[in-house]
């Protein structure tokens, strides 16, 4: 897989990591974003300046690089974990925050494989359409290659105070819940209700505008939400479960993401 975009002073390309050095580059970018910029406070590292956890060795890592800069630095990344790989090892990362029982059972009934998206981040200087387009093209290629039926993962709100995001969380609960059979449920002591406000208790248009950009992007491709949210104090976020049926994305955005319906 190799896609490229030429922009002024940039030469962006997307590919899968092919070795340890590539994964280290992704871990360094993740550290810069999650720990330095977003205030994450805990993580397993074997050296300074890297965000590392045991799932890194199991996952495929999608990388966007800028070949116009010395060393072709990684400026965007996603971590991809297929169900067949997860079940052969420690399971899905999301299972630490959400009960996936319904989702797994539904995928089994349909005979499709799940893909977990995680550790998404982009260098602040590259948070534009070009970088995001390449990441989605890379994901679209991966979906086709592995015949994925559903994608899912955690979408994050910054900070750990639910009151700061009551409007957005409530909007998701009232307007964007997944069907019951695809509705993972937040678990554990840090699980909180998704809807703090009733319908009519907030400005829906304003709440939509204030959603984190990645969550809005997921909604635009037909994503739906699980039940409840999880306060991730280590990463200084409030996480929601996001489920994306690949067939729905294909039917809506086949040309954009180059996925065959």
VOGUMI-912158 format. One record per atom (N, C-alpha, C): z, y, x; atom name. Coordinates in pm, whole numbers, always signed. Example, Ala and Ser with C-alpha at 12.3 -4.5 7.8 and 13.67 -1.06 7.14 Angstrom:
{pt {+780,-569,+1319},N} {pt {+780,-450,+1230},CA} {pt {+780,-330,+1320},C} {pt {+708,-225,+1285},N} {pt {+714,-106,+1367},CA} {pt {+787,+3,+1290},C} 
REM end
This chain:
{pt {+0,-119,+84},N} {pt {+0,+0,+0},CA} {pt {+0,+124,+88},C} {pt {-96,+213,+62},N} {pt {-100,+339,+137},CA} {pt {-173,+442,+54},C} {pt {-104,+550,+19},N} {pt {-162,+662,-53},CA} {pt {-132,+787,+28},C} {pt {-222,+887,+20},N} {pt {-202,+1008,+99},CA} {pt {-245,+1130,+19},C} {pt {-182,+1242,+49},N} {pt {-218,+1371,-9},CA} {pt {-220,+1474,+103},C} {pt {-328,+1550,+114},N} {pt {-338,+1656,+212},CA} {pt {-309,+1789,+143},C} {pt {-208,+1859,+190},N} {pt {-171,+1990,+139},CA} {pt {-165,+2088,+255},C} {pt {-155,+2216,+223},N} {pt {-145,+2317,+328},CA} {pt {-25,+2289,+418},C} {pt {-52,+2270,+547},N} {pt {+52,+2244,+648},CA} {pt {+125,+2112,+627},C} {pt {+71,+2024,+541},N} {pt {+135,+1895,+516},CA} {pt {+30,+1785,+510},C} {pt {+71,+1668,+551},N} {pt {-13,+1549,+537},CA} {pt {+79,+1436,+493},C} {pt {+95,+1424,+361},N} {pt {+192,+1332,+305},CA} {pt {+129,+1196,+278},C} {pt {+204,+1092,+304},N} {pt {+158,+956,+277},CA} {pt {+277,+872,+233},C} {pt {+251,+773,+148},N} {pt {+356,+684,+97},CA} {pt {+327,+542,+140},C} {pt {+431,+469,+173},N} {pt {+418,+328,+211},CA} {pt {+555,+262,+198},C} {pt {+556,+130,+207},N} {pt {+681,+56,+212},CA} {pt {+731,+48,+356},C} {pt {+862,+51,+373},N} {pt {+920,+34,+506},CA} {pt {+878,-101,+563},C} {pt {+852,-104,+693},N} {pt {+805,-226,+755},CA} {pt {+897,-277,+865},C} {pt {+1013,-214,+883},N} {pt {+1104,-260,+986},CA} {pt {+1233,-180,+985},C} {pt {+1322,-215,+1076},N} {pt {+1455,-153,+1082},CA} {pt {+1447,-3,+1103},C} {pt {+1356,+43,+1189},N} {pt {+1347,+186,+1217},CA} {pt {+1311,+265,+1091},C} {pt {+1225,+208,+1007},N} {pt {+1190,+274,+881},CA} {pt {+1311,+285,+789},C} {pt {+1389,+179,+781},N} {pt {+1507,+181,+695},CA} {pt {+1610,+282,+746},C} {pt {+1627,+288,+876},N} {pt {+1719,+385,+936},CA} {pt {+1675,+528,+900},C} {pt {+1544,+554,+905},N} {pt {+1495,+687,+870},CA} {pt {+1528,+721,+725},C} {pt {+1514,+623,+635},N} {pt {+1549,+646,+495},CA} {pt {+1700,+670,+481},C} {pt {+1779,+594,+553},N} {pt {+1925,+611,+548},CA} {pt {+1968,+748,+598},C} {pt {+1900,+800,+696},N} {pt {+1934,+934,+746},CA} {pt {+1901,+1041,+643},C} {pt {+1787,+1029,+577},N} {pt {+1754,+1124,+471},CA} {pt {+1855,+1114,+358},C} {pt {+1890,+993,+319},N} {pt {+1989,+975,+213},CA} {pt {+2121,+1038,+250},C} {pt {+2163,+1024,+373},N} {pt {+2289,+1085,+416},CA} {pt {+2282,+1237,+402},C} {pt {+2172,+1295,+447},N} {pt {+2159,+1441,+439},CA} {pt {+2171,+1489,+295},C} {pt {+2108,+1417,+203},N} {pt {+2109,+1461,+63},CA} {pt {+2241,+1428,-5},C} {pt {+2286,+1303,+5},N} {pt {+2403,+1259,-72},CA} {pt {+2534,+1312,-15},C} {pt {+2548,+1310,+118},N} {pt {+2675,+1348,+178},CA} {pt {+2682,+1496,+212},C} {pt {+2578,+1549,+273},N} {pt {+2583,+1690,+313},CA} {pt {+2556,+1784,+197},C} {pt {+2460,+1748,+112},N} {pt {+2420,+1839,+5},CA} {pt {+2497,+1816,-126},C} {pt {+2523,+1689,-161},N} {pt {+2581,+1658,-292},CA} {pt {+2729,+1625,-288},C} {pt {+2787,+1617,-169},N} {pt {+2931,+1601,-159},CA} {pt {+2983,+1461,-173},C} {pt {+2900,+1359,-146},N} {pt {+2951,+1222,-144},CA} {pt {+3059,+1210,-38},C} {pt {+3159,+1125,-65},N} {pt {+3275,+1122,+24},CA} {pt {+3305,+986,+83},C} {pt {+3231,+883,+42},N} {pt {+3262,+750,+93},CA} {pt {+3134,+670,+105},C} {pt {+3130,+582,+203},N} {pt {+3015,+495,+221},CA} {pt {+3030,+415,+348},C} {pt {+2970,+300,+351},N} {pt {+2977,+217,+472},CA} {pt {+2870,+263,+570},C} {pt {+2910,+301,+689},N} {pt {+2815,+343,+791},CA} {pt {+2848,+273,+922},C} {pt {+2743,+247,+1000},N} {pt {+2767,+191,+1132},CA} {pt {+2733,+292,+1240},C} {pt {+2725,+416,+1202},N} {pt {+2697,+523,+1295},CA} {pt {+2693,+654,+1220},C} {pt {+2703,+767,+1286},N} {pt {+2705,+895,+1216},CA} {pt {+2570,+928,+1153},C} {pt {+2578,+992,+1038},N} {pt {+2457,+1045,+978},CA} {pt {+2369,+946,+904},C} {pt {+2424,+835,+856},N} {pt {+2345,+738,+780},CA} {pt {+2422,+692,+656},C} {pt {+2351,+684,+544},N} {pt {+2405,+625,+422},CA} {pt {+2361,+480,+419},C} {pt {+2458,+389,+430},N} {pt {+2428,+247,+444},CA} {pt {+2513,+168,+345},C} {pt {+2452,+67,+281},N} {pt {+2532,-30,+208},CA} {pt {+2466,-167,+219},C} {pt {+2534,-274,+176},N} {pt {+2480,-410,+198},CA} {pt {+2347,-436,+128},C} {pt {+2314,-359,+26},N} {pt {+2189,-381,-46},CA} {pt {+2066,-338,+35},C} {pt {+2085,-255,+135},N} {pt {+1970,-208,+212},CA} {pt {+1890,-322,+273},C} {pt {+1957,-428,+314},N} {pt {+1887,-540,+377},CA} {pt {+1814,-628,+276},C} {pt {+1844,-613,+147},N} {pt {+1780,-694,+44},CA} {pt {+1661,-623,-19},C} {pt {+1662,-491,-15},N} {pt {+1567,-412,-92},CA} {pt {+1440,-381,-13},C} {pt {+1334,-347,-88},N} {pt {+1219,-280,-30},CA} {pt {+1246,-130,-37},C} {pt {+1197,-58,+63},N} {pt {+1222,+86,+72},CA} {pt {+1089,+160,+70},C} {pt {+1072,+245,-30},N} {pt {+951,+325,-43},CA} {pt {+972,+456,+34},C} {pt {+876,+492,+117},N} {pt {+889,+609,+203},CA} {pt {+773,+705,+183},C} {pt {+802,+834,+173},N} {pt {+700,+937,+184},CA} {pt {+722,+1007,+318},C} {pt {+617,+1015,+400},N} {pt {+624,+1075,+532},CA} {pt {+530,+1195,+540},C} {pt {+565,+1290,+625},N} {pt {+477,+1404,+652},CA} {pt {+419,+1388,+792},C} {pt {+293,+1344,+798},N} {pt {+230,+1319,+927},CA} {pt {+187,+1447,+998},C} {pt {+202,+1561,+930},N} {pt {+171,+1689,+995},CA} {pt {+286,+1739,+1081},C} {pt {+402,+1676,+1070},N} {pt {+518,+1716,+1151},CA} {pt {+541,+1615,+1262},C} {pt {+593,+1661,+1375},N} {pt {+618,+1568,+1486},CA} {pt {+710,+1453,+1443},C} {pt {+671,+1333,+1478},N} {pt {+750,+1216,+1443},CA} {pt {+730,+1165,+1303},C} {pt {+645,+1232,+1224},N} {pt {+618,+1192,+1085},CA} {pt {+747,+1162,+1009},C} {pt {+834,+1262,+991},N} {pt {+964,+1235,+928},CA} {pt {+951,+1187,+785},C} {pt {+1049,+1106,+743},N} {pt {+1059,+1062,+604},CA} {pt {+1115,+1177,+521},C} {pt {+1042,+1218,+417},N} {pt {+1083,+1332,+335},CA} {pt {+1115,+1292,+191},C} {pt {+1092,+1165,+158},N} {pt {+1126,+1115,+26},CA} {pt {+1142,+964,+32},C} {pt {+1230,+909,-51},N} {pt {+1252,+765,-48},CA} {pt {+1303,+714,-182},C} {pt {+1275,+588,-209},N} {pt {+1329,+513,-321},CA} {pt {+1366,+375,-269},C} {pt {+1470,+316,-325},N} {pt {+1506,+179,-291},CA} {pt {+1473,+89,-410},C} {pt {+1403,-22,-385},N} {pt {+1350,-108,-489},CA} {pt {+1409,-249,-476},C} {pt {+1469,-298,-584},N} {pt {+1531,-431,-582},CA} {pt {+1479,-513,-699},C} {pt {+1402,-617,-667},N} {pt {+1349,-705,-770},CA} {pt {+1454,-804,-819},C} {pt {+1442,-845,-945},N} {pt {+1539,-936,-1005},CA} {pt {+1548,-1067,-928},C} {pt {+1434,-1122,-887},N} {pt {+1435,-1250,-817},CA} {pt {+1513,-1242,-688},C} {pt {+1506,-1127,-621},N} {pt {+1582,-1107,-497},CA} {pt {+1729,-1085,-528},C} {pt {+1758,-1002,-628},N} {pt {+1897,-972,-664},CA} {pt {+1972,-1100,-703},C} {pt {+1908,-1184,-784},N} {pt {+1977,-1303,-832},CA} {pt {+1997,-1406,-722},C} {pt {+1919,-1398,-616},N} {pt {+1937,-1490,-503},CA} {pt {+2047,-1444,-408},C} {pt {+2100,-1323,-433},N} {pt {+2203,-1269,-344},CA} {pt {+2321,-1217,-425},C} {pt {+2347,-1088,-421},N} {pt {+2470,-1034,-480},CA} {pt {+2449,-970,-617},C} {pt {+2331,-990,-677},N} {pt {+2305,-926,-805},CA} {pt {+2257,-783,-787},C} {pt {+2250,-710,-898},N} {pt {+2201,-572,-895},CA} {pt {+2312,-475,-859},C} {pt {+2276,-368,-790},N} {pt {+2371,-262,-756},CA} {pt {+2431,-202,-883},C} {pt {+2349,-180,-985},N} {pt {+2394,-116,-1108},CA} {pt {+2503,-194,-1179},C} {pt {+2513,-324,-1151},N} {pt {+2612,-407,-1219},CA} {pt {+2754,-369,-1183},C} {pt {+2773,-290,-1078},N} {pt {+2908,-241,-1045},CA} {pt {+2954,-135,-1145},C} {pt {+2860,-73,-1217},N} {pt {+2893,+35,-1309},CA} {pt {+2859,+1,-1454},C} {pt {+2764,-91,-1475},N} {pt {+2716,-119,-1611},CA} {pt {+2705,-270,-1633},C} {pt {+2739,-312,-1755},N} {pt {+2722,-451,-1796},CA} {pt {+2575,-472,-1831},C} {pt {+2507,-555,-1754},N} {pt {+2363,-577,-1771},CA} {pt {+2331,-700,-1854},C} {pt {+2430,-760,-1919},N} {pt {+2410,-887,-1987},CA} {pt {+2295,-883,-2087},C} {pt {+2291,-781,-2171},N} {pt {+2186,-772,-2272},CA} {pt {+2049,-755,-2208},C} {pt {+2042,-673,-2106},N} {pt {+1915,-646,-2040},CA} {pt {+1860,-772,-1975},C} {pt {+1946,-845,-1906},N} {pt {+1904,-969,-1839},CA} {pt {+1858,-1073,-1941},C} {pt {+1931,-1083,-2051},N} {pt {+1894,-1181,-2153},CA} {pt {+1761,-1147,-2217},C} {pt {+1737,-1019,-2242},N} {pt {+1611,-977,-2303},CA} {pt {+1493,-1004,-2210},C} {pt {+1510,-972,-2081},N} {pt {+1403,-997,-1985},CA} {pt {+1372,-1147,-1976},C} {pt {+1474,-1229,-1983},N} {pt {+1454,-1374,-1978},CA} {pt {+1375,-1422,-2100},C} {pt {+1410,-1369,-2217},N} {pt {+1337,-1408,-2339},CA} {pt {+1190,-1369,-2331},C} {pt {+1163,-1253,-2271},N} {pt {+1025,-1207,-2260},CA} {pt {+951,-1268,-2141},C} {pt {+1024,-1332,-2051},N} {pt {+961,-1393,-1935},CA} {pt {+907,-1294,-1836},C} {pt {+976,-1180,-1819},N} {pt {+932,-1077,-1724},CA} {pt {+1040,-1053,-1620},C} {pt {+1001,-989,-1512},N} {pt {+1095,-957,-1406},CA} {pt {+1138,-811,-1415},C} {pt {+1262,-786,-1376},N} {pt {+1318,-651,-1374},CA} {pt {+1308,-593,-1233},C} {pt {+1302,-461,-1228},N} {pt {+1304,-388,-1100},CA} {pt {+1408,-279,-1108},C} {pt {+1503,-279,-1015},N} {pt {+1604,-173,-1008},CA} {pt {+1559,-66,-909},C} {pt {+1556,+58,-957},N} {pt {+1528,+174,-872},CA} {pt {+1660,+237,-831},C} {pt {+1673,+275,-705},N} {pt {+1798,+336,-660},CA} {pt {+1779,+423,-538},C} {pt {+1886,+493,-503},N} {pt {+1893,+575,-383},CA} {pt {+1772,+669,-371},C} {pt {+1731,+726,-484},N} {pt {+1619,+819,-482},CA} {pt {+1662,+954,-426},C} {pt {+1585,+1005,-332},N} {pt {+1612,+1141,-283},CA} {pt {+1488,+1197,-214},C} {pt {+1478,+1330,-214},N} {pt {+1367,+1402,-154},CA} {pt {+1423,+1521,-76},C} {pt {+1370,+1543,+43},N} {pt {+1406,+1660,+123},CA} {pt {+1386,+1785,+37},C} {pt {+1484,+1879,+35},N} {pt {+1471,+1997,-50},CA} {pt {+1341,+2075,-30},C} {pt {+1289,+2077,+92},N} {pt {+1165,+2151,+119},CA} {pt {+1043,+2083,+60},C} {pt {+1058,+1959,+11},N} {pt {+945,+1882,-40},CA} {pt {+960,+1845,-187},C} {pt {+1050,+1911,-257},N} {pt {+1072,+1879,-397},CA} {pt {+968,+1949,-484},C} {pt {+847,+1894,-478},N} {pt {+735,+1950,-553},CA} {pt {+649,+1836,-606},C} {pt {+543,+1874,-677},N} {pt {+460,+1774,-743},CA} {pt {+396,+1676,-646},C} {pt {+358,+1723,-526},N} {pt {+291,+1635,-431},CA} {pt {+377,+1518,-390},C} {pt {+502,+1545,-353},N} {pt {+591,+1438,-309},CA} {pt {+625,+1345,-424},C} {pt {+658,+1400,-538},N} {pt {+694,+1318,-654},CA} {pt {+577,+1232,-697},C} {pt {+456,+1287,-694},N} {pt {+338,+1211,-733},CA} {pt {+319,+1090,-642},C} {pt {+340,+1110,-513},N} {pt {+324,+998,-421},CA} {pt {+430,+890,-444},C} {pt {+553,+930,-468},N} {pt {+657,+831,-497},CA} {pt {+620,+749,-620},C} {pt {+573,+815,-726},N} {pt {+537,+743,-848},CA} {pt {+415,+655,-826},C} {pt {+321,+700,-744},N} {pt {+206,+614,-714},CA} {pt {+252,+488,-640},C} {pt {+344,+507,-548},N} {pt {+396,+392,-476},CA} {pt {+467,+295,-568},C} {pt {+546,+348,-661},N} {pt {+615,+262,-757},CA} {pt {+513,+192,-847},C} {pt {+410,+263,-893},N} {pt {+309,+204,-980},CA} {pt {+240,+87,-911},C} {pt {+206,+103,-783},N} {pt {+144,-5,-708},CA} {pt {+237,-125,-698},C} {pt {+364,-98,-676},N} {pt {+464,-204,-664},CA} {pt {+479,-279,-796},C} {pt {+476,-207,-908},N} {pt {+487,-270,-1040},CA} {pt {+374,-369,-1063},C} {pt {+254,-329,-1028},N} {pt {+139,-417,-1045},CA} {pt {+148,-539,-955},C} {pt {+187,-516,-832},N} {pt {+190,-625,-734},CA} {pt {+288,-734,-775},C} {pt {+400,-695,-835},N} {pt {+506,-791,-865},CA} {pt {+521,-821,-1014},C} {pt {+430,-771,-1096},N} {pt {+430,-801,-1240},CA} {pt {+565,-771,-1305},C} {pt {+610,-651,-1286},N} {pt {+740,-607,-1338},CA} {pt {+727,-571,-1486},C} {pt {+824,-613,-1566},N} {pt {+825,-581,-1708},CA} {pt {+907,-458,-1743},C} {pt {+1019,-440,-1673},N} {pt {+1106,-325,-1698},CA} {pt {+1159,-272,-1565},C} {pt {+1169,-140,-1557},N} {pt {+1240,-75,-1448},CA} {pt {+1371,-17,-1501},C} {pt {+1472,-14,-1417},N} {pt {+1596,+50,-1457},CA} {pt {+1669,+102,-1334},C} {pt {+1770,+181,-1359},N} {pt {+1852,+234,-1250},CA} {pt {+1948,+337,-1304},C} {pt {+2021,+399,-1214},N} {pt {+2117,+502,-1250},CA} {pt {+2057,+640,-1229},C} {pt {+2064,+722,-1332},N} {pt {+2032,+864,-1319},CA} {pt {+2162,+941,-1308},C} {pt {+2165,+1043,-1222},N} {pt {+2292,+1107,-1189},CA} {pt {+2297,+1254,-1226},C} {pt {+2412,+1294,-1280},N} {pt {+2447,+1435,-1299},CA} {pt {+2538,+1475,-1183},C} {pt {+2525,+1595,-1128},N} {pt {+2610,+1635,-1015},CA} {pt {+2753,+1664,-1059},C} {pt {+2849,+1625,-974},N} {pt {+2989,+1650,-1004},CA} {pt {+3050,+1538,-1087},C} {pt {+3182,+1545,-1106},N} {pt {+3253,+1437,-1176},CA} {pt {+3329,+1485,-1299},C} {pt {+3303,+1606,-1346},N} {pt {+3370,+1657,-1466},CA} {pt {+3275,+1644,-1585},C} {pt {+3302,+1551,-1677},N} {pt {+3211,+1532,-1791},CA} {pt {+3191,+1658,-1874},C} {pt {+3291,+1746,-1876},N} {pt {+3278,+1868,-1956},CA} {pt {+3164,+1956,-1908},C} {pt {+3134,+1949,-1779},N} {pt {+3025,+2031,-1724},CA} {pt {+2889,+1989,-1777},C} {pt {+2880,+1866,-1826},N} {pt {+2751,+1814,-1872},CA} {pt {+2758,+1760,-2014},C} {pt {+2853,+1809,-2092},N} {pt {+2874,+1755,-2227},CA} {pt {+2749,+1767,-2312},C} {pt {+2678,+1881,-2301},N} {pt {+2559,+1900,-2384},CA} {pt {+2449,+1801,-2347},C} {pt {+2422,+1788,-2216},N} {pt {+2316,+1697,-2174},CA} {pt {+2348,+1552,-2203},C} {pt {+2470,+1510,-2176},N} {pt {+2509,+1372,-2203},CA} {pt {+2502,+1342,-2353},C} {pt {+2544,+1437,-2434},N} {pt {+2539,+1418,-2579},CA} {pt {+2396,+1410,-2629},C} {pt {+2309,+1494,-2574},N} {pt {+2167,+1489,-2611},CA} {pt {+2110,+1349,-2583},C} {pt {+2141,+1294,-2467},N} {pt {+2092,+1161,-2433},CA} {pt {+2143,+1057,-2532},C} {pt {+2269,+1068,-2568},N} {pt {+2330,+972,-2660},CA} {pt {+2266,+978,-2799},C} {pt {+2239,+1099,-2847},N} {pt {+2189,+1114,-2983},CA} {pt {+2039,+1093,-2996},C} {pt {+1963,+1123,-2890},N} {pt {+1816,+1123,-2902},CA} {pt {+1744,+1021,-2816},C} {pt {+1812,+958,-2721},N} {pt {+1737,+878,-2624},CA} {pt {+1801,+742,-2593},C} {pt {+1882,+687,-2682},N} {pt {+1941,+556,-2657},CA} {pt {+1835,+446,-2663},C} {pt {+1848,+347,-2577},N} {pt {+1761,+230,-2579},CA} {pt {+1794,+144,-2700},C} {pt {+1703,+56,-2741},N} {pt {+1736,-41,-2845},CA} {pt {+1854,-125,-2800},C} {pt {+1931,-179,-2893},N} {pt {+2053,-254,-2856},CA} {pt {+2029,-363,-2753},C} {pt {+1915,-431,-2760},N} {pt {+1890,-542,-2667},CA} {pt {+1861,-495,-2524},C} {pt {+1838,-364,-2506},N} {pt {+1811,-310,-2372},CA} {pt {+1917,-207,-2332},C} {pt {+2030,-210,-2402},N} {pt {+2131,-106,-2384},CA} {pt {+2246,-157,-2296},C} {pt {+2235,-135,-2165},N} {pt {+2347,-168,-2076},CA} {pt {+2466,-79,-2111},C} {pt {+2587,-127,-2080},N} {pt {+2708,-56,-2120},CA} {pt {+2794,-25,-1998},C} {pt {+2838,+102,-1988},N} {pt {+2925,+141,-1877},CA} {pt {+3056,+64,-1884},C} {pt {+3106,+23,-1767},N} {pt {+3226,-61,-1761},CA} {pt {+3325,-5,-1660},C} {pt {+3448,-54,-1669},N} {pt {+3549,-19,-1570},CA} {pt {+3629,+105,-1607},C} {pt {+3724,+136,-1521},N} {pt {+3816,+247,-1547},CA} {pt {+3747,+383,-1548},C} {pt {+3631,+392,-1483},N} {pt {+3560,+520,-1474},CA} {pt {+3453,+534,-1581},C} {pt {+3444,+441,-1674},N} {pt {+3347,+452,-1782},CA} {pt {+3393,+557,-1883},C} {pt {+3299,+637,-1933},N} {pt {+3329,+741,-2031},CA} {pt {+3226,+735,-2143},C} {pt {+3260,+786,-2263},N} {pt {+3160,+793,-2370},CA} {pt {+3046,+886,-2332},C} {pt {+2927,+856,-2382},N} {pt {+2812,+941,-2352},CA} {pt {+2812,+1066,-2439},C} {pt {+2850,+1053,-2565},N} {pt {+2843,+1165,-2659},CA} {pt {+2980,+1227,-2677},C} {pt {+3002,+1340,-2612},N} {pt {+3126,+1415,-2632},CA} {pt {+3114,+1514,-2747},C} {pt {+2990,+1550,-2782},N} {pt {+2965,+1650,-2886},CA} {pt {+2883,+1588,-2998},C} {pt {+2907,+1630,-3122},N} {pt {+2830,+1575,-3235},CA} {pt {+2692,+1639,-3242},C} {pt {+2603,+1576,-3318},N} {pt {+2473,+1637,-3345},CA} {pt {+2495,+1773,-3411},C} {pt {+2428,+1874,-3360},N} {pt {+2448,+2009,-3410},CA} {pt {+2555,+2085,-3337},C} {pt {+2628,+2018,-3247},N} {pt {+2735,+2083,-3173},CA} {pt {+2690,+2143,-3041},C} {pt {+2559,+2148,-3019},N} {pt {+2505,+2203,-2894},CA} {pt {+2360,+2244,-2919},C} {pt {+2306,+2325,-2829},N} {pt {+2167,+2368,-2836},CA} {pt {+2081,+2262,-2768},C} {pt {+2007,+2183,-2844},N} {pt {+1933,+2071,-2789},CA} {pt {+1828,+2115,-2689},C} {pt {+1760,+2226,-2715},N} {pt {+1656,+2272,-2622},CA} {pt {+1717,+2316,-2490},C} {pt {+1829,+2385,-2497},N} {pt {+1896,+2429,-2376},CA} {pt {+1951,+2309,-2300},C} {pt {+2005,+2212,-2371},N} {pt {+2057,+2092,-2306},CA} {pt {+1947,+2017,-2233},C} {pt {+1829,+2009,-2295},N} {pt {+1716,+1941,-2231},CA} {pt {+1674,+2013,-2104},C} {pt {+1668,+2143,-2109},N} {pt {+1628,+2220,-1990},CA} {pt {+1725,+2202,-1875},C} {pt {+1852,+2181,-1907},N} {pt {+1955,+2172,-1804},CA} {pt {+1976,+2031,-1750},C} {pt {+1904,+1934,-1803},N} {pt {+1917,+1799,-1749},CA} {pt {+1871,+1795,-1604},C} {pt {+1930,+1708,-1521},N} {pt {+1883,+1693,-1384},CA} {pt {+1733,+1661,-1382},C} {pt {+1659,+1714,-1287},N} {pt {+1512,+1696,-1284},CA} {pt {+1468,+1550,-1289},C} {pt {+1539,+1462,-1217},N} {pt {+1496,+1322,-1215},CA} {pt {+1513,+1258,-1352},C} {pt {+1621,+1290,-1423},N} {pt {+1640,+1235,-1556},CA} {pt {+1533,+1286,-1651},C} {pt {+1499,+1415,-1641},N} {pt {+1390,+1467,-1724},CA} {pt {+1258,+1397,-1693},C} {pt {+1234,+1369,-1565},N} {pt {+1111,+1298,-1529},CA} {pt {+1109,+1159,-1589},C} {pt {+1223,+1091,-1588},N} {pt {+1230,+958,-1649},CA} {pt {+1203,+965,-1799},C} {pt {+1261,+1065,-1866},N} {pt {+1239,+1078,-2010},CA} {pt {+1092,+1101,-2042},C} {pt {+1022,+1176,-1956},N} {pt {+881,+1205,-1981},CA} {pt {+795,+1079,-1976},C} {pt {+839,+978,-1904},N} {pt {+761,+854,-1899},CA} {pt {+815,+748,-1995},C} {pt {+898,+791,-2088},N} {pt {+942,+700,-2192},CA} {pt {+1072,+628,-2168},C} {pt {+1155,+680,-2078},N} {pt {+1283,+615,-2049},CA} {pt {+1379,+627,-2166},C} {pt {+1471,+530,-2174},N} {pt {+1579,+531,-2272},CA} {pt {+1710,+500,-2202},C} {pt {+1820,+535,-2267},N} {pt {+1950,+531,-2201},CA} {pt {+2039,+417,-2250},C} {pt {+2128,+376,-2161},N} {pt {+2230,+279,-2197},CA} {pt {+2348,+346,-2266},C} {pt {+2451,+267,-2289},N} {pt {+2569,+313,-2363},CA} {pt {+2677,+358,-2265},C} {pt {+2724,+483,-2282},N} {pt {+2829,+535,-2196},CA} {pt {+2776,+585,-2064},C} {pt {+2866,+641,-1983},N} {pt {+2834,+690,-1849},CA} {pt {+2945,+647,-1756},C} {pt {+2918,+660,-1626},N} {pt {+3013,+613,-1525},CA} {pt {+3038,+726,-1425},C} {pt {+3165,+759,-1404},N} {pt {+3201,+864,-1308},CA} {pt {+3212,+801,-1170},C} {pt {+3115,+830,-1085},N} {pt {+3110,+776,-949},CA} {pt {+3172,+878,-854},C} {pt {+3302,+865,-830},N} {pt {+3372,+965,-750},CA} {pt {+3332,+961,-603},C} {pt {+3295,+844,-554},N} {pt {+3254,+834,-414},CA} {pt {+3129,+917,-388},C} {pt {+3036,+916,-483},N} {pt {+2912,+992,-465},CA} {pt {+2911,+1125,-540},C} {pt {+3026,+1161,-600},N} {pt {+3040,+1290,-666},CA} {pt {+2935,+1310,-775},C} {pt {+2918,+1207,-859},N} {pt {+2819,+1213,-967},CA} {pt {+2874,+1147,-1094},C} {pt {+2807,+1176,-1203},N} {pt {+2825,+1102,-1328},CA} {pt {+2694,+1030,-1353},C} {pt {+2699,+897,-1362},N} {pt {+2578,+816,-1370},CA} {pt {+2553,+767,-1512},C} {pt {+2427,+769,-1551},N} {pt {+2384,+710,-1678},CA} {pt {+2284,+599,-1647},C} {pt {+2275,+503,-1737},N} {pt {+2184,+390,-1718},CA} {pt {+2051,+424,-1780},C} {pt {+1944,+415,-1702},N} {pt {+1810,+453,-1746},CA} {pt {+1722,+328,-1748},C} {pt {+1659,+301,-1861},N} {pt {+1572,+184,-1877},CA} {pt {+1430,+230,-1909},C} {pt {+1331,+176,-1836},N} {pt {+1192,+217,-1854},CA} {pt {+1102,+96,-1874},C} {pt {+1054,+72,-1996},N} {pt {+959,-38,-2019},CA} {pt {+825,-5,-1952},C} {pt {+777,-93,-1868},N} {pt {+654,-67,-1795},CA} {pt {+534,-54,-1889},C} {pt {+529,-133,-1996},N} {pt {+417,-125,-2089},CA} {pt {+408,+13,-2153},C} {pt {+522,+74,-2180},N} {pt {+521,+207,-2240},CA} {pt {+471,+310,-2140},C} {pt {+513,+299,-2016},N} {pt {+464,+390,-1913},CA} {pt {+314,+373,-1896},C} {pt {+268,+248,-1897},N} {pt {+125,+222,-1878},CA} {pt {+43,+285,-1989},C} {pt {+90,+271,-2113},N} {pt {+12,+322,-2225},CA} {pt {+10,+474,-2229},C} {pt {+115,+538,-2179},N} {pt {+122,+684,-2183},CA} {pt {+62,+749,-2060},C} {pt {+79,+684,-1945},N} {pt {+48,+750,-1819},CA} {pt {-37,+664,-1726},C} {pt {-127,+585,-1783},N} {pt {-206,+493,-1700},CA} {pt {-284,+569,-1594},C} {pt {-346,+680,-1630},N} {pt {-428,+753,-1534},CA} {pt {-343,+818,-1427},C} {pt {-231,+878,-1467},N} {pt {-147,+947,-1370},CA} {pt {-87,+852,-1269},C} {pt {-34,+739,-1316},N} {pt {+35,+648,-1227},CA} {pt {-51,+530,-1183},C} {pt {-175,+526,-1230},N} {pt {-269,+421,-1191},CA} {pt {-213,+281,-1220},C} {pt {-155,+269,-1339},N} {pt {-106,+140,-1386},CA} {pt {-198,+92,-1496},C} {pt {-244,-30,-1490},N} {pt {-335,-82,-1591},CA} {pt {-258,-120,-1717},C} {pt {-297,-63,-1830},N} {pt {-230,-97,-1955},CA} {pt {-265,-239,-1997},C} 
REM end
